[in-house]
């Protein structure tokens, strides 16, 4: 009856071409994991930083899992979106990051990528916004056939996660 | 040059003059003394001069000396002239000398010039010339010094004189004096300060110069004596100096001309240089002069103005100083020196008359000078030249002395060749090969011992070509022969023929034995199957033997044939290439052989006969069967034909034929099989034997191939063959050994022998680290230096048991498809050739051969095989995969093939007892036993099960996790769990009991709670509807708008600020303070005890007064107002009865107010009189259910605030009269007078409740009567007394003020819900509502509502005339008013359940009337709609009012128009008010709704009293459907008519009994300390009385009833009252009874009376009356 607490926040994002960003996030865990409490997905507000490169969200994450196995350790998947001055939202990056398995506080940086699309797409994107998105967002964390995608690297999302493990040692998992 | 003497020269002239003056004044002394102080430029010149003087002694560089001397002379001349001028008397002699000198100079120049064709390099002549010139110069100089001295002395004396004269002219201005002096000394004193004069002088001077120039030009050669004389004696007139200068210049020019350079620029510069010098002097002089002047002027001034000094005297106004541009430039030019960028003529850089000397040209090495930009170089040169000793910087070639360029083009550092020798050996590096790490996948798994080495020995012994391009034809045949012989040998070695023959013989013997054995017992016991099996076996073996024998014979034949061919070839070509010789040995004796042969033949024949017989028998039986069939068919045919014949007579022939065919095809008549011909058989056997077998008596031929034959030596061979042999000799072969495709070693190169065999005999020991994957041997053939790969042979990796020493050699065949052709005897490879002379029968051979090699594992020193453990079969091929195969990791690899293996084992009939098959059998047994069963399913998450910590069930059992999950799912029971224990054992199983019970009992209806089964069902249904609605609205709830997330205070505008300014002027403590808005608090961060309910009870009106006992009630005491009173003008018919009747002088009434909320009860102090004034604030704590203070939770709080008015009665209980004086012993009793119920949700949503409320009093209040105030005649009171009843002024609020949660309706506007209304209508309604709320935000406006299905419906669809129960209409057929009242009462009897409670936090739902009546619950809207629809059906004009009332808040009322009056009906209570009724609870009217339109109130006032209800006036009411947007004709959602179920009277009676029973129990329960006695008589009286109350609506019967009671129970003090309630559940009834506090009477002899009456109305609407009274015996 091992338990895992993930407490932390999505601090913000840097390095994106535009600064007014928001983030959709979710936690994906394997079949052995059970969410006891907390929201496992959500969306941050749009931050439009007046100064500096970083968009700050400080979005809280508070999850309590129990598990009967180690497989499918929770991973956090993120989608960074950009909201332009017309209020249109446009995908800016996908990224995922494993929740650290060692207890304690972790400062994480999740790099993101974005599908590139054909040159027509890119041209359209330049003028009218929008852009290619994944049909199924599972692809963010399931690696199958990703090599077919043409992607371009985007900025990084900073996270701060505190991990608390409980009773893992009972099952021979040393942390 | 002369023409250039313009204004600059003029200036120069002046300057020069000044200089002279200066020298007069200063330089004199110096000159005398020959001082050598180099403080000045001037002095340095003198220095120079002295140096020249010393010259004669020293031998110097000739050019340098020459130059110096010239300069020195010039200086001297200059000085002389100066002296002369100061003296102002031209000294002739001196002049002469000067000119003479000049002359000399000229001459010398000529001398230098004289050798005309001398090349610059010819230096030697010059020194020859020099001594002479210098000598002459020295003599001249001596003379001149003498003269100079004389002149100096003279000048000194003159100076003395001058100083005496001078003071006279001191007062003149500086300039004047300057010019004066100058011109004084100059030729013409008259032309003072005149530029022209100077100009003229200059002209003259110029002329002279010209003349001089001419002269010089004339003097090409040496001057004649006369000329020389003239020259020296000629008296040059006024400007001797200038003249001389000119000449000097010209002479210099001549020099320059020699060098072939233009020098005009240079001249200028020199001029300038001089001018500059002079300027300096001028400056000095000027300053000096000023110094001299100043004191003079001052002195004079002092003398003149000493008498009076004023401020002005010390001040002076001057012009702004301005220096003109040109002048400024001029001045700047005076101070600044700008070196020219033009190149310097060589002559100025070198001493005069010296030619530049180029060392380069003389053959000396001159380094390359660093590159300097030419302009910079020029500037530098020009500058240096101006400096003292400037020329010393210049070298002989006229360039600035410079070192050669220090930068080398290439590195000059010597390369380090001998590094290693010098390096310390300790520091030397050693090259090591790149090391491979041992831990890579493909390596042999270390087995814990990384040092374990494995060795593979590859023994390459040799190579034999079966064909080679260099084969001659003979070779080809020989190879073939050898091959055949090899085959023969192997066959002989195996000797299959003999083996098979033996087997055949033994089989035959067996059969014979069997026949003999069983002969006696007949053949019966011998199983035919066994017999036939043997026979079959014999036949099979015989066939095999025949084949083998045939092969043997064919091989032998072909060997002989090839040998013959070979011999023929040898004969043909007359030389022998191969050593092969074939001998054939004959063996064997004829007799025995023949015998055997015959026996064999006979046996075979007999067997064949038997076989044939058997075959015949089988065929015969077959034939018989067929024959039988045929016969039967024939018979049928005949019978048929007979019939047909009969028919034929009647029918035609055609048909007949058809019939015949119909019978089917005639089966072929079987041929009887031939009897096998045994004689023929024997022939066949003999023929075959002759073909494949040795004939009997024929000797056995045994071929023997030897290699002993001689080979023709090279010399005897023809040319082509010789060439071939040569070629062969050139060939060499070697073999590369490749391990895992990498070459590890190669054999030595061996030449190809004549027999095309190569022997290597080399063993390679391969120490291996990697798993062996492949071992290859590549055969290379080299001809000379070129190497080509012939072929590649793959050698299998040996088993680990194959060890060196024991491993046999293997012959690996190889071939190559190379095409090779030769022009000699060699047959080539891959090309056709022929043995025949005519070229037919061609054949193509490819290079091929056999490689003999052996690969084995080496054996270590201690006989340990150096082979990797065999536990890893297959070697490294799988090692990579294995790690990826998850199942293989746990040792279950290859399971998939198990089934196939088992299948195969079953099919192939493996012998289970064969020890070879033991392992397979064991494996199969394991498989079949099912221990390692292959799962039949596919697993998505591999190994999930294997690695699970614990099972699902275990996880499910965890109480703590369950609790956590339930909490996060917001299951009601657990939603408010603050803390979940961290330990499992701390969570008790009890926590879940309620929850599990609820889950279990979900479907069971608790009839006890509800009493009425129907209502229980309804409650159930309501619950379900609520759930579904909540689910439906979850989306809307999650649709956040900005105000949900961001709480933003409004920025104060200017207007607000202005108001605040006014407020400053307000009194601090006003006499009538107003309540202010408080800041709202969001409900999230609150906890228990933070919230308080404030109830301010101000005052009460018209509280009933006590009625004295036993006195005759005045008839007039009864309420004189009839039902019709509201409709007619009220008449106060009541005459006040005054308190004179009160026996004990007690006050009329002593009321106090008790407020109870959430079981906390507080009360005010007791006031007196019917119109008391308490003005007290009661603070009640509030705690939200489960401590959840969210707005949704607060909205669903069902608690009500009960405000009860009691009368406090004091009874003297002192029994002893004596004690009355000193003790007070009273009992306090309180009698309930009335109550007000206000739901908490109303307070919460409205945030404050302020006003005067009607106290709901029971219709009959025993012992009390209404007191009419005396002052009722007064204006205000008169109005108030119009309404009957008791009133209470209250102010209720919550502290702190909570932000009421928005109902979802607000959000509904954001989130559109599906609707069946037209798009246009919805938009219009939205616009209408928005406009309305924009203009009058406080007036509610309603156009669309949500029905119970969550769909948006236009509100008018709810209005439709609906029939009330006929029963009600029939009750008062004559009085429409009474009917209306009854209908309203009926509607009010439907229990009220606010939506905000039932659909907590969801929204306001409107149900249709049939739904309402089915549910029997609804809020004001439903009541109002139903009432309105009833009124419409009754023919009244009725509207629905949407407005705000007290205490309900936003609510719905009904407006009717009858008898020219508007009546406002409260549907929840059934009461009605006139338009002008002050106590009408409706405060604001927002809009009116009829069945076809909606009108919004746009009048200035919203209170009904001040309004007009004429909806036809568009300026007062804004209609929704107007001409612009006509009514689209909306159909109603209401049913066409309502069907009422008649309520069973018996049910009502049953309910009545049950309620009574429950109440009685409750009252007894509430009085635990006292016995509760029931007065039966009273109860029966009351019970009779209740139906009357119901009938009258509780109005008229009160007095009669009391009288009745009074008479009956005279001796009792009765206090009691009937309660009237609509029935929904029993709980509210109990609550109501409890709140009256009747049970609290604690008099010892108290008795109680309780009566319940339930009156059924159609549609299951029940009216409940509870009469409760306490009786205290009076005595």
HADDOCK unambig.tbl for C-alpha pairs under 7 A between the chains (distance, minus, plus):
assign (segid A and resid 1 and name CA) (segid B and resid 955 and name CA) 6.52 0.50 0.50
assign (segid A and resid 36 and name CA) (segid B and resid 961 and name CA) 6.60 0.50 0.50
assign (segid A and resid 36 and name CA) (segid B and resid 964 and name CA) 5.84 0.50 0.50
assign (segid A and resid 36 and name CA) (segid B and resid 965 and name CA) 4.86 0.50 0.50
assign (segid A and resid 37 and name CA) (segid B and resid 964 and name CA) 6.59 0.50 0.50
assign (segid A and resid 37 and name CA) (segid B and resid 965 and name CA) 6.09 0.50 0.50
assign (segid A and resid 37 and name CA) (segid B and resid 968 and name CA) 5.13 0.50 0.50
assign (segid A and resid 68 and name CA) (segid B and resid 948 and name CA) 5.38 0.50 0.50
assign (segid A and resid 68 and name CA) (segid B and resid 949 and name CA) 4.94 0.50 0.50
assign (segid A and resid 68 and name CA) (segid B and resid 950 and name CA) 5.54 0.50 0.50
assign (segid A and resid 69 and name CA) (segid B and resid 947 and name CA) 6.22 0.50 0.50
assign (segid A and resid 69 and name CA) (segid B and resid 948 and name CA) 4.51 0.50 0.50
assign (segid A and resid 69 and name CA) (segid B and resid 949 and name CA) 5.33 0.50 0.50
assign (segid A and resid 71 and name CA) (segid B and resid 944 and name CA) 6.97 0.50 0.50
assign (segid A and resid 171 and name CA) (segid B and resid 949 and name CA) 6.08 0.50 0.50
